[in-house]
Amino acid sequence: MPHEHMGKGLDRLNGQKDPNRIISQKLKALYSAVEQEGIPDKFLSLLEKLDEAEKKGAGSKTEHADE
């Protein structure tokens, strides 16, 4: 009977049996844990070097633009 399947569908939407809800909860927990982690010093150092290189590159571009 078609009504038998409707009850199971409602259970999945309302309960923890819904795989999408379980995945969503686990992803939120993982994101929260990663968000609380600090940025490694090595990565911060690389970002600083990149900023310096970009500033040097931007400075040389403006010098050549005047020529």
KEPA-274418 format. One record per atom (N, C-alpha, C): z, y, x. Coordinates in steps of 0.05 Angstrom, whole numbers, padded with zeros to 5 digits, always signed. Layout:
N
ZYX...
% end
This chain:
67
+00000-00024+00017+00000+00000+00000+00000+00025+00018-00014+00046+00009-00016+00070+00026+00010+00085+00028+00028+00083+00009+00053+00097+00010+00072+00086+00031+00069+00061+00039+00086+00050+00059+00082+00064+00086+00057+00071+00092+00051+00084+00117+00061+00113+00118+00063+00126+00095+00072+00154+00094+00101+00156+00103+00118+00137+00096+00146+00138+00103+00149+00136+00133+00134+00118+00146+00135+00115+00175+00125+00140+00189+00105+00153+00178+00095+00178+00189+00116+00200+00188+00130+00202+00166+00151+00222+00164+00174+00217+00184+00181+00191+00188+00201+00185+00207+00193+00194+00235+00168+00190+00241+00158+00198+00268+00159+00228+00271+00153+00243+00250+00153+00273+00251+00181+00284+00253+00200+00271+00240+00227+00282+00238+00245+00270+00260+00240+00247+00270+00258+00234+00289+00249+00235+00317+00265+00221+00334+00259+00220+00363+00237+00200+00370+00227+00187+00350+00206+00167+00355+00179+00180+00361+00177+00206+00355+00151+00220+00359+00147+00223+00389+00126+00210+00399+00121+00211+00428+00116+00240+00438+00103+00256+00422+00098+00284+00430+00124+00299+00434+00143+00294+00417+00169+00308+00419+00184+00299+00444+00183+00273+00449+00196+00262+00473+00184+00274+00498+00158+00274+00499+00144+00286+00523+00151+00315+00525+00151+00330+00503+00157+00358+00504+00185+00363+00514+00204+00348+00506+00232+00351+00515+00234+00345+00545+00220+00324+00554+00222+00318+00582+00208+00339+00599+00185+00349+00590+00172+00370+00605+00188+00396+00606+00202+00403+00584+00219+00426+00584+00242+00423+00604+00254+00399+00605+00276+00393+00623+00266+00395+00652+00243+00384+00658+00232+00385+00685+00226+00414+00693+00213+00429+00675+00207+00457+00681+00232+00473+00687+00253+00468+00671+00278+00482+00675+00291+00475+00702+00289+00450+00710+00300+00442+00736+00285+00455+00759+00258+00455+00756+00241+00467+00777+00246+00497+00779+00250+00509+00756+00254+00538+00754+00280+00546+00769+00299+00528+00769+00325+00534+00781+00325+00530+00812+00304+00517+00822+00303+00512+00851+00296+00538+00865+00305+00540+00890+00298+00562+00906+00271+00558+00919+00260+00580+00929+00234+00579+00943+00240+00572+00972+00227+00551+00983+00232+00543+01010+00225+00566+01030+00240+00568+01052+00236+00589+01072+00208+00587+01084+00198+00563+01088+00172+00560+01100+00150+00572+01082+00153+00568+01056+00134+00579+01037+00136+00610+01036+00161+00621+01037+00164+00650+01037+00152+00662+01062+00155+00648+01085+00143+00657+01110+00112+00658+01108+00101+00637+01096+00072+00637+01093+00062+00660+01075+00077+00665+01054+00070+00687+01036+00071+00714+01050+00092+00717+01067+00094+00742+01082+00071+00745+01102+00063+00724+01115+00040+00725+01133+00014+00732+01118+00011+00721+01094-00012+00726+01078-00013+00756+01070+00010+00767+01062+00012+00795+01055+00004+00813+01079+00014+00806+01103+00007+00821+01127-00023+00819+01132-00035+00796+01130-00063+00792+01135-00080+00808+01115-00071+00809+01089-00085+00824+01069-00084+00854+01075-00060+00863+01084-00057+00892+01090-00075+00899+01113-00076+00882+01134-00094+00888+01157-00123+00888+01148-00130+00869+01131-00158+00867+01122-00165+00891+01105-00147+00900+01088-00152+00924+01071-00155+00949+01088-00139+00950+01110-00140+00973+01127-00167+00975+01142-00177+00952+01151-00202+00952+01165-00226+00958+01146-00223+00950+01121-00245+00956+01102-00247+00986+01096-00224+00999+01094-00225+01028+01088-00235+01043+01112-00229+01034+01137-00240+01047+01161-00270+01045+01161-00281+01022+01154-00310+01018+01155-00324+01032+01132-00310+01037+01110-00322+01050+01087-00329+01079+01093-00313+01092+01112-00318+01120+01118-00342+01124+01136-00352+01103+01149-00374+01105+01168-00400+01109+01154
% end
